[in-house]
Amino acid sequence: MLHQSNLLRDKLHENTSYFRSEMSKLGFDLLPGKHPIVPIMLYDAEIAQEFSKQLLEKGVYAVGFFYPVVPKKLARIRVQLSAAHTIKQLDFALNVFLEVGKNLRLI
């Protein structure tokens, strides 16, 4: 497929750049990178669990990672983007992240 077209790879790059940029603007702490796996640092395991739970209740599936999967005090939510996501879907997720972040007084 990659020999025939770069469209999917380019779309993935666009989605990744857009999501990372908008999450940073909202005030979330992201691990740096350009890859489509986006770690949103929350640092506390209980907060990561609650954040993930509230995201799912609002229609966004993003997994919380905490010790022993990651080092203690480096808990996070991990988002994995794809070329199949639309900007409308990403905006929905961004709005839910904003709502949950405010609800948990993280931003």
Chimera marker file (.cmm) of the C-alpha trace (Angstrom):
<marker_set name="trace">
<marker id="1" x="0.000" y="0.000" z="0.000" r="1" g="1" b="0" radius="0.5"/>
<marker id="2" x="2.811" y="2.431" z="0.862" r="1" g="1" b="0" radius="0.5"/>
<marker id="3" x="4.358" y="1.885" z="-2.548" r="1" g="1" b="0" radius="0.5"/>
<marker id="4" x="1.113" y="3.059" z="-4.159" r="1" g="1" b="0" radius="0.5"/>
<marker id="5" x="0.231" y="6.062" z="-1.968" r="1" g="1" b="0" radius="0.5"/>
<marker id="6" x="1.330" y="8.110" z="1.038" r="1" g="1" b="0" radius="0.5"/>
<marker id="7" x="-2.209" y="9.304" z="1.801" r="1" g="1" b="0" radius="0.5"/>
<marker id="8" x="-2.750" y="7.161" z="4.907" r="1" g="1" b="0" radius="0.5"/>
<marker id="9" x="0.671" y="7.947" z="6.330" r="1" g="1" b="0" radius="0.5"/>
<marker id="10" x="0.188" y="11.658" z="5.675" r="1" g="1" b="0" radius="0.5"/>
<marker id="11" x="-3.295" y="11.595" z="7.259" r="1" g="1" b="0" radius="0.5"/>
<marker id="12" x="-1.894" y="9.847" z="10.340" r="1" g="1" b="0" radius="0.5"/>
<marker id="13" x="0.837" y="12.478" z="10.616" r="1" g="1" b="0" radius="0.5"/>
<marker id="14" x="-1.755" y="15.282" z="10.291" r="1" g="1" b="0" radius="0.5"/>
<marker id="15" x="-4.010" y="13.709" z="12.926" r="1" g="1" b="0" radius="0.5"/>
<marker id="16" x="-1.092" y="13.212" z="15.287" r="1" g="1" b="0" radius="0.5"/>
<marker id="17" x="0.170" y="16.776" z="14.900" r="1" g="1" b="0" radius="0.5"/>
<marker id="18" x="-3.324" y="18.209" z="15.320" r="1" g="1" b="0" radius="0.5"/>
<marker id="19" x="-4.184" y="16.176" z="18.428" r="1" g="1" b="0" radius="0.5"/>
<marker id="20" x="-0.848" y="16.785" z="20.136" r="1" g="1" b="0" radius="0.5"/>
<marker id="21" x="-0.994" y="20.519" z="19.425" r="1" g="1" b="0" radius="0.5"/>
<marker id="22" x="-4.576" y="20.921" z="20.646" r="1" g="1" b="0" radius="0.5"/>
<marker id="23" x="-3.997" y="18.842" z="23.799" r="1" g="1" b="0" radius="0.5"/>
<marker id="24" x="-0.995" y="21.008" z="24.660" r="1" g="1" b="0" radius="0.5"/>
<marker id="25" x="-3.062" y="24.154" z="24.105" r="1" g="1" b="0" radius="0.5"/>
<marker id="26" x="-5.651" y="22.784" z="26.545" r="1" g="1" b="0" radius="0.5"/>
<marker id="27" x="-2.929" y="22.538" z="29.179" r="1" g="1" b="0" radius="0.5"/>
<marker id="28" x="-2.226" y="18.811" z="29.254" r="1" g="1" b="0" radius="0.5"/>
<marker id="29" x="1.307" y="17.536" z="29.846" r="1" g="1" b="0" radius="0.5"/>
<marker id="30" x="2.309" y="15.260" z="26.968" r="1" g="1" b="0" radius="0.5"/>
<marker id="31" x="5.474" y="13.261" z="26.587" r="1" g="1" b="0" radius="0.5"/>
<marker id="32" x="7.247" y="14.789" z="23.587" r="1" g="1" b="0" radius="0.5"/>
<marker id="33" x="7.295" y="13.052" z="20.256" r="1" g="1" b="0" radius="0.5"/>
<marker id="34" x="5.778" y="12.894" z="16.820" r="1" g="1" b="0" radius="0.5"/>
<marker id="35" x="4.448" y="9.356" z="17.011" r="1" g="1" b="0" radius="0.5"/>
<marker id="36" x="0.706" y="8.549" z="17.054" r="1" g="1" b="0" radius="0.5"/>
<marker id="37" x="0.816" y="7.022" z="20.522" r="1" g="1" b="0" radius="0.5"/>
<marker id="38" x="0.238" y="10.031" z="22.758" r="1" g="1" b="0" radius="0.5"/>
<marker id="39" x="0.974" y="9.699" z="26.500" r="1" g="1" b="0" radius="0.5"/>
<marker id="40" x="-0.952" y="12.273" z="28.533" r="1" g="1" b="0" radius="0.5"/>
<marker id="41" x="0.856" y="12.508" z="31.849" r="1" g="1" b="0" radius="0.5"/>
<marker id="42" x="-1.313" y="12.498" z="34.973" r="1" g="1" b="0" radius="0.5"/>
<marker id="43" x="1.365" y="11.129" z="37.364" r="1" g="1" b="0" radius="0.5"/>
<marker id="44" x="-1.100" y="9.644" z="39.885" r="1" g="1" b="0" radius="0.5"/>
<marker id="45" x="-2.490" y="6.114" z="39.403" r="1" g="1" b="0" radius="0.5"/>
<marker id="46" x="-5.876" y="6.833" z="41.003" r="1" g="1" b="0" radius="0.5"/>
<marker id="47" x="-6.338" y="9.950" z="38.889" r="1" g="1" b="0" radius="0.5"/>
<marker id="48" x="-5.396" y="8.034" z="35.732" r="1" g="1" b="0" radius="0.5"/>
<marker id="49" x="-7.963" y="5.350" z="36.567" r="1" g="1" b="0" radius="0.5"/>
<marker id="50" x="-10.685" y="7.888" z="37.280" r="1" g="1" b="0" radius="0.5"/>
<marker id="51" x="-9.804" y="9.940" z="34.196" r="1" g="1" b="0" radius="0.5"/>
<marker id="52" x="-10.007" y="6.849" z="31.985" r="1" g="1" b="0" radius="0.5"/>
<marker id="53" x="-13.341" y="5.870" z="33.566" r="1" g="1" b="0" radius="0.5"/>
<marker id="54" x="-14.861" y="9.301" z="32.979" r="1" g="1" b="0" radius="0.5"/>
<marker id="55" x="-13.582" y="9.404" z="29.396" r="1" g="1" b="0" radius="0.5"/>
<marker id="56" x="-15.261" y="6.076" z="28.661" r="1" g="1" b="0" radius="0.5"/>
<marker id="57" x="-18.531" y="7.226" z="30.243" r="1" g="1" b="0" radius="0.5"/>
<marker id="58" x="-18.487" y="10.145" z="27.796" r="1" g="1" b="0" radius="0.5"/>
<marker id="59" x="-17.664" y="8.023" z="24.744" r="1" g="1" b="0" radius="0.5"/>
<marker id="60" x="-13.858" y="8.149" z="24.527" r="1" g="1" b="0" radius="0.5"/>
<marker id="61" x="-11.859" y="4.964" z="25.023" r="1" g="1" b="0" radius="0.5"/>
<marker id="62" x="-8.366" y="5.713" z="26.291" r="1" g="1" b="0" radius="0.5"/>
<marker id="63" x="-6.461" y="3.435" z="28.620" r="1" g="1" b="0" radius="0.5"/>
<marker id="64" x="-4.824" y="4.498" z="31.871" r="1" g="1" b="0" radius="0.5"/>
<marker id="65" x="-1.330" y="3.169" z="32.546" r="1" g="1" b="0" radius="0.5"/>
<marker id="66" x="0.204" y="3.085" z="36.007" r="1" g="1" b="0" radius="0.5"/>
<marker id="67" x="2.616" y="1.062" z="38.125" r="1" g="1" b="0" radius="0.5"/>
<marker id="68" x="3.786" y="-1.649" z="37.469" r="1" g="1" b="0" radius="0.5"/>
<marker id="69" x="3.264" y="-0.963" z="33.733" r="1" g="1" b="0" radius="0.5"/>
<marker id="70" x="5.037" y="2.395" z="34.056" r="1" g="1" b="0" radius="0.5"/>
<marker id="71" x="7.224" y="3.654" z="36.925" r="1" g="1" b="0" radius="0.5"/>
<marker id="72" x="5.525" y="4.888" z="40.085" r="1" g="1" b="0" radius="0.5"/>
<marker id="73" x="4.338" y="8.512" z="39.903" r="1" g="1" b="0" radius="0.5"/>
<marker id="74" x="4.421" y="8.442" z="36.090" r="1" g="1" b="0" radius="0.5"/>
<marker id="75" x="0.804" y="7.349" z="35.503" r="1" g="1" b="0" radius="0.5"/>
<marker id="76" x="-0.733" y="8.424" z="32.246" r="1" g="1" b="0" radius="0.5"/>
<marker id="77" x="-3.565" y="8.064" z="29.785" r="1" g="1" b="0" radius="0.5"/>
<marker id="78" x="-2.483" y="6.698" z="26.428" r="1" g="1" b="0" radius="0.5"/>
<marker id="79" x="-4.220" y="7.712" z="23.225" r="1" g="1" b="0" radius="0.5"/>
<marker id="80" x="-3.486" y="5.930" z="19.970" r="1" g="1" b="0" radius="0.5"/>
<marker id="81" x="-4.390" y="7.863" z="16.843" r="1" g="1" b="0" radius="0.5"/>
<marker id="82" x="-5.031" y="6.449" z="13.398" r="1" g="1" b="0" radius="0.5"/>
<marker id="83" x="-5.488" y="7.677" z="9.860" r="1" g="1" b="0" radius="0.5"/>
<marker id="84" x="-9.135" y="6.612" z="10.129" r="1" g="1" b="0" radius="0.5"/>
<marker id="85" x="-9.933" y="9.322" z="12.691" r="1" g="1" b="0" radius="0.5"/>
<marker id="86" x="-11.674" y="12.401" z="11.362" r="1" g="1" b="0" radius="0.5"/>
<marker id="87" x="-11.080" y="15.921" z="12.672" r="1" g="1" b="0" radius="0.5"/>
<marker id="88" x="-14.668" y="15.828" z="13.961" r="1" g="1" b="0" radius="0.5"/>
<marker id="89" x="-13.845" y="12.714" z="16.010" r="1" g="1" b="0" radius="0.5"/>
<marker id="90" x="-10.617" y="14.247" z="17.289" r="1" g="1" b="0" radius="0.5"/>
<marker id="91" x="-12.464" y="17.433" z="18.274" r="1" g="1" b="0" radius="0.5"/>
<marker id="92" x="-15.020" y="15.322" z="20.140" r="1" g="1" b="0" radius="0.5"/>
<marker id="93" x="-12.210" y="13.590" z="22.039" r="1" g="1" b="0" radius="0.5"/>
<marker id="94" x="-10.489" y="16.921" z="22.757" r="1" g="1" b="0" radius="0.5"/>
<marker id="95" x="-13.702" y="18.348" z="24.183" r="1" g="1" b="0" radius="0.5"/>
<marker id="96" x="-14.186" y="15.287" z="26.395" r="1" g="1" b="0" radius="0.5"/>
<marker id="97" x="-10.578" y="15.510" z="27.608" r="1" g="1" b="0" radius="0.5"/>
<marker id="98" x="-11.174" y="19.170" z="28.432" r="1" g="1" b="0" radius="0.5"/>
<marker id="99" x="-14.394" y="18.399" z="30.309" r="1" g="1" b="0" radius="0.5"/>
<marker id="100" x="-12.868" y="15.559" z="32.339" r="1" g="1" b="0" radius="0.5"/>
<marker id="101" x="-9.672" y="17.531" z="32.967" r="1" g="1" b="0" radius="0.5"/>
<marker id="102" x="-11.700" y="20.412" z="34.393" r="1" g="1" b="0" radius="0.5"/>
<marker id="103" x="-13.932" y="18.055" z="36.352" r="1" g="1" b="0" radius="0.5"/>
<marker id="104" x="-10.890" y="16.484" z="38.020" r="1" g="1" b="0" radius="0.5"/>
<marker id="105" x="-9.278" y="19.934" z="38.476" r="1" g="1" b="0" radius="0.5"/>
<marker id="106" x="-6.219" y="19.019" z="36.405" r="1" g="1" b="0" radius="0.5"/>
<marker id="107" x="-6.460" y="21.923" z="34.000" r="1" g="1" b="0" radius="0.5"/>
<link id1="1" id2="2" r="1" g="1" b="0" radius="0.2"/>
<link id1="2" id2="3" r="1" g="1" b="0" radius="0.2"/>
<link id1="3" id2="4" r="1" g="1" b="0" radius="0.2"/>
<link id1="4" id2="5" r="1" g="1" b="0" radius="0.2"/>
<link id1="5" id2="6" r="1" g="1" b="0" radius="0.2"/>
<link id1="6" id2="7" r="1" g="1" b="0" radius="0.2"/>
<link id1="7" id2="8" r="1" g="1" b="0" radius="0.2"/>
<link id1="8" id2="9" r="1" g="1" b="0" radius="0.2"/>
<link id1="9" id2="10" r="1" g="1" b="0" radius="0.2"/>
<link id1="10" id2="11" r="1" g="1" b="0" radius="0.2"/>
<link id1="11" id2="12" r="1" g="1" b="0" radius="0.2"/>
<link id1="12" id2="13" r="1" g="1" b="0" radius="0.2"/>
<link id1="13" id2="14" r="1" g="1" b="0" radius="0.2"/>
<link id1="14" id2="15" r="1" g="1" b="0" radius="0.2"/>
<link id1="15" id2="16" r="1" g="1" b="0" radius="0.2"/>
<link id1="16" id2="17" r="1" g="1" b="0" radius="0.2"/>
<link id1="17" id2="18" r="1" g="1" b="0" radius="0.2"/>
<link id1="18" id2="19" r="1" g="1" b="0" radius="0.2"/>
<link id1="19" id2="20" r="1" g="1" b="0" radius="0.2"/>
<link id1="20" id2="21" r="1" g="1" b="0" radius="0.2"/>
<link id1="21" id2="22" r="1" g="1" b="0" radius="0.2"/>
<link id1="22" id2="23" r="1" g="1" b="0" radius="0.2"/>
<link id1="23" id2="24" r="1" g="1" b="0" radius="0.2"/>
<link id1="24" id2="25" r="1" g="1" b="0" radius="0.2"/>
<link id1="25" id2="26" r="1" g="1" b="0" radius="0.2"/>
<link id1="26" id2="27" r="1" g="1" b="0" radius="0.2"/>
<link id1="27" id2="28" r="1" g="1" b="0" radius="0.2"/>
<link id1="28" id2="29" r="1" g="1" b="0" radius="0.2"/>
<link id1="29" id2="30" r="1" g="1" b="0" radius="0.2"/>
<link id1="30" id2="31" r="1" g="1" b="0" radius="0.2"/>
<link id1="31" id2="32" r="1" g="1" b="0" radius="0.2"/>
<link id1="32" id2="33" r="1" g="1" b="0" radius="0.2"/>
<link id1="33" id2="34" r="1" g="1" b="0" radius="0.2"/>
<link id1="34" id2="35" r="1" g="1" b="0" radius="0.2"/>
<link id1="35" id2="36" r="1" g="1" b="0" radius="0.2"/>
<link id1="36" id2="37" r="1" g="1" b="0" radius="0.2"/>
<link id1="37" id2="38" r="1" g="1" b="0" radius="0.2"/>
<link id1="38" id2="39" r="1" g="1" b="0" radius="0.2"/>
<link id1="39" id2="40" r="1" g="1" b="0" radius="0.2"/>
<link id1="40" id2="41" r="1" g="1" b="0" radius="0.2"/>
<link id1="41" id2="42" r="1" g="1" b="0" radius="0.2"/>
<link id1="42" id2="43" r="1" g="1" b="0" radius="0.2"/>
<link id1="43" id2="44" r="1" g="1" b="0" radius="0.2"/>
<link id1="44" id2="45" r="1" g="1" b="0" radius="0.2"/>
<link id1="45" id2="46" r="1" g="1" b="0" radius="0.2"/>
<link id1="46" id2="47" r="1" g="1" b="0" radius="0.2"/>
<link id1="47" id2="48" r="1" g="1" b="0" radius="0.2"/>
<link id1="48" id2="49" r="1" g="1" b="0" radius="0.2"/>
<link id1="49" id2="50" r="1" g="1" b="0" radius="0.2"/>
<link id1="50" id2="51" r="1" g="1" b="0" radius="0.2"/>
<link id1="51" id2="52" r="1" g="1" b="0" radius="0.2"/>
<link id1="52" id2="53" r="1" g="1" b="0" radius="0.2"/>
<link id1="53" id2="54" r="1" g="1" b="0" radius="0.2"/>
<link id1="54" id2="55" r="1" g="1" b="0" radius="0.2"/>
<link id1="55" id2="56" r="1" g="1" b="0" radius="0.2"/>
<link id1="56" id2="57" r="1" g="1" b="0" radius="0.2"/>
<link id1="57" id2="58" r="1" g="1" b="0" radius="0.2"/>
<link id1="58" id2="59" r="1" g="1" b="0" radius="0.2"/>
<link id1="59" id2="60" r="1" g="1" b="0" radius="0.2"/>
<link id1="60" id2="61" r="1" g="1" b="0" radius="0.2"/>
<link id1="61" id2="62" r="1" g="1" b="0" radius="0.2"/>
<link id1="62" id2="63" r="1" g="1" b="0" radius="0.2"/>
<link id1="63" id2="64" r="1" g="1" b="0" radius="0.2"/>
<link id1="64" id2="65" r="1" g="1" b="0" radius="0.2"/>
<link id1="65" id2="66" r="1" g="1" b="0" radius="0.2"/>
<link id1="66" id2="67" r="1" g="1" b="0" radius="0.2"/>
<link id1="67" id2="68" r="1" g="1" b="0" radius="0.2"/>
<link id1="68" id2="69" r="1" g="1" b="0" radius="0.2"/>
<link id1="69" id2="70" r="1" g="1" b="0" radius="0.2"/>
<link id1="70" id2="71" r="1" g="1" b="0" radius="0.2"/>
<link id1="71" id2="72" r="1" g="1" b="0" radius="0.2"/>
<link id1="72" id2="73" r="1" g="1" b="0" radius="0.2"/>
<link id1="73" id2="74" r="1" g="1" b="0" radius="0.2"/>
<link id1="74" id2="75" r="1" g="1" b="0" radius="0.2"/>
<link id1="75" id2="76" r="1" g="1" b="0" radius="0.2"/>
<link id1="76" id2="77" r="1" g="1" b="0" radius="0.2"/>
<link id1="77" id2="78" r="1" g="1" b="0" radius="0.2"/>
<link id1="78" id2="79" r="1" g="1" b="0" radius="0.2"/>
<link id1="79" id2="80" r="1" g="1" b="0" radius="0.2"/>
<link id1="80" id2="81" r="1" g="1" b="0" radius="0.2"/>
<link id1="81" id2="82" r="1" g="1" b="0" radius="0.2"/>
<link id1="82" id2="83" r="1" g="1" b="0" radius="0.2"/>
<link id1="83" id2="84" r="1" g="1" b="0" radius="0.2"/>
<link id1="84" id2="85" r="1" g="1" b="0" radius="0.2"/>
<link id1="85" id2="86" r="1" g="1" b="0" radius="0.2"/>
<link id1="86" id2="87" r="1" g="1" b="0" radius="0.2"/>
<link id1="87" id2="88" r="1" g="1" b="0" radius="0.2"/>
<link id1="88" id2="89" r="1" g="1" b="0" radius="0.2"/>
<link id1="89" id2="90" r="1" g="1" b="0" radius="0.2"/>
<link id1="90" id2="91" r="1" g="1" b="0" radius="0.2"/>
<link id1="91" id2="92" r="1" g="1" b="0" radius="0.2"/>
<link id1="92" id2="93" r="1" g="1" b="0" radius="0.2"/>
<link id1="93" id2="94" r="1" g="1" b="0" radius="0.2"/>
<link id1="94" id2="95" r="1" g="1" b="0" radius="0.2"/>
<link id1="95" id2="96" r="1" g="1" b="0" radius="0.2"/>
<link id1="96" id2="97" r="1" g="1" b="0" radius="0.2"/>
<link id1="97" id2="98" r="1" g="1" b="0" radius="0.2"/>
<link id1="98" id2="99" r="1" g="1" b="0" radius="0.2"/>
<link id1="99" id2="100" r="1" g="1" b="0" radius="0.2"/>
<link id1="100" id2="101" r="1" g="1" b="0" radius="0.2"/>
<link id1="101" id2="102" r="1" g="1" b="0" radius="0.2"/>
<link id1="102" id2="103" r="1" g="1" b="0" radius="0.2"/>
<link id1="103" id2="104" r="1" g="1" b="0" radius="0.2"/>
<link id1="104" id2="105" r="1" g="1" b="0" radius="0.2"/>
<link id1="105" id2="106" r="1" g="1" b="0" radius="0.2"/>
<link id1="106" id2="107" r="1" g="1" b="0" radius="0.2"/>
</marker_set>
